[in-house]
């Protein structure tokens, strides 16, 4: 893939936060000059690798993909990982990308990243009073991939969520060596990967499992992982729906067991300007199972 890494200083709090950011130039460089860039926000326990496949296939837009704080090559935020601290971080990240690209990015979030993206967009809009025009970053189209639409602690997935909660709690409370071994256990990581992958293509399925084997355990430490998990189960995109007045594209997998299609469709229907795209025979990993098609959707959106 054609990409370059920069270690950038993202404005955060009273200072900055060192962040690993990857830039993927549009494949058709001459056509990207006038197109809005994209900023892709990855999911829980992921890093930039997962969304790099969408970035790689974009023909008309430059893409920027960070490792979120606490994951990959970016250390946790000072003061801990909360929804608000992540939103403050994305504020700073958007500022940096806007400066680098010359235009506010279209922000795209997958799964846990969809929670952060939706809440960031809603907060940006809500901070603008009626007498002010909203900032350009707040009116840019929003794209949510496999958005988390249902409370994890309720509904049909609550038993799985409680089991996961116990797992991350145990991982954070055990002695360092035992806790880290539990959280990075390859058998458990493989079970998570099996649950999320829906493809019947053996080659693609093996590739997805290998990606998770390589990159699903690159979190910074046990306590920040537990904090990020808490954010992921306590919040949904539906909490932000009332403020999402901009065009929103919702991408779903028909076989997604983490973000069920019925709830995802209801969320899209609740928005004033939304388009729902559903991929058949795809689950929660649309970014692995349909990256080229998603890139085409992103390229086709009007700026």
Secondary structure, 3 states (H helix, E strand, C coil): CCCEEEEEEEEECCEEEEEEEEEECCCCHHHCCCCCCEEEECCCCCCHHHHHHHHHHCCCCCEEEECCCCCCCCCCCCCCCCHHHHHHHHHHHHHHHHHHHCCCCEEEEECHHHHHHHHHHHHHHHCCCCCCCCCHHHHCCEEEECCCCCCCCCHHHHHHHHHHHHHHHHHHHCCHHHHHHHHCCHHHHHHHHHHHCCCCCHHHHHHHHHHHHHHCCCCCCHHHHHHHHHHHHHCCHHHHHHHCCCCEEEEEECCCCCCCHHHHHHHHHCCCCEEEEEECCCCCCHHHHCHHHHHHHHHHCCC
